[in-house]
Amino acid sequence: MTGLTMQLSAQWNGPQKDSGLCVAHAKGRQPPLGIQWDFDDGEKVLRENRPSFPDSAHTLPADLGTGFARPDSIKVRPNYVISLFRCGDKQPWLSIDFAPVVRGRDPVQDMFAFMRIAQNRFGELHKCTPRP
């Protein structure tokens, strides 16, 4: 497992009004980071992404809303976290998946930290205050 120490470039899928997807690319590697969000179907997306083995999922801290973090060593970006939260009068969902973390780090705590950062940035961009 290695850290993300190489130069990354992000590619957006167009104007981000109601939903978005961003994948960071690193030359010569599989994309190490993906972020997706949407204002619709949060409950459905959570249900569809719930792990087959519930013991492998970690419930989010209460301040991050409803969701879970799930490390999965089989995937290219094995660390997956998803949250359904409130931002103003809307209820968006946000998911992040990323490459393996450096040996010795706690991937679940990293996923919680990434989600906290992403929700704060989401609030800045959409002029709302994220809350559970």
N, C-alpha and C positions, 0 to 999 in steps of 0.2 A: 504494500500500500504506500502511496506517495501523496504528498501534499500538492496543492495547486500553486506551484511556484513559476509556472510558465505564463507567457502572455496570452490573454484571452480576448476574444472578440465576441460581441453579442449580435445576434440577428433577430430583429423583431418581425412579427408577421403582419405589420401594418398599423394604422391608427388604433390606439387603445381606448375605446370609448366604453364598451360594455363587457369586454373580455380581452384576454391577451395571453400570449405565449412568447417566452424569450428563452433561447437556448444559447449558452455560452459555448464557443468553439475554441479549441486549442489545436494548433497546427500539429498534424501527425497523430492525433489521439481522438478517441471517441469524445463527444461533447461531455465535459465534466459536470455541467450544471444546467438544470431546466427549471423554469418557474412558469406556472400557469395560474390564471385567475379568471373568475367570471362572476357576474351578479346573479345568474340564474342557476336553478337546479342543484343547489348546494346539498340538500338532504339526499338526493338521488346519487350524486357523485360520491358522497361519503359512503353510502350503502354499497355502491358498486366497487369501491376501492378497499372496503374492509377486508382485512386478510382472512384467508381460509383457516389459518391457525391463530385464533385470538390471542394465545399466549405470546405470540411474536410482536404484538402491538403494544405500544405504550401510550396511555391516555395523556393528552396535552394538559399542561398546567391550566388551572381555571381561568387565568387572565388572558389566555390565547383563544378562548372559545371552545367549540366542540370539534373534536377530531382526534388524530392519533399520529404517532411516529412509528415507523416500521423499518428496521434494518433488514435487508434481504441480500445475502451474499451472492445470489445467482445473477442479478441484473448488472448491466454496465454502470448504472447510477443506482447503487443499492440502498441508499439512504433516502427514504421517502417520508415526508410529513405533509399533512393536510389539515386545514382549519376552516371551519365555518364560523364567522364572527359578524358582528354588527359594525357598520361604519356609517354614521349619520342615520338616515332612515332606510338604508339598504342592508342586505345580508349577503355579502360576497363570500366566496370560498377562494382559498389560495393554497396551491400545492407547490412544494419544492422537492426536487430530487437531485442528488449529487453523488459524485464519485466517492470511493472509499476514503476514509479519513486516515490521517497519519497514525501509525501504530502507537498505542498508549493513550489516545484520545477517546473520549466517550461519545460515540456517534449520536446517541439519543439526546444528550445534553446539547451537542452541536446543532441538532435539528431544531430543538426548542429555541436556541439562541437565534438561528437563522430565521425562524418564523417570527420571532419578536421583532427583529430588524426589518423583515419584509412587511409586516403589518404596519409598523411605524412609517415606513417609506410610502406604503399604499395610502395611508391617511394623509400624508403631506401632499401626494400627487392628486388625490381626489378630494382634498379639503374637507376631511372628516376625521373624527377621533375614533380609532379602533377600540372596541370593547367586546367582552364576551356576549 
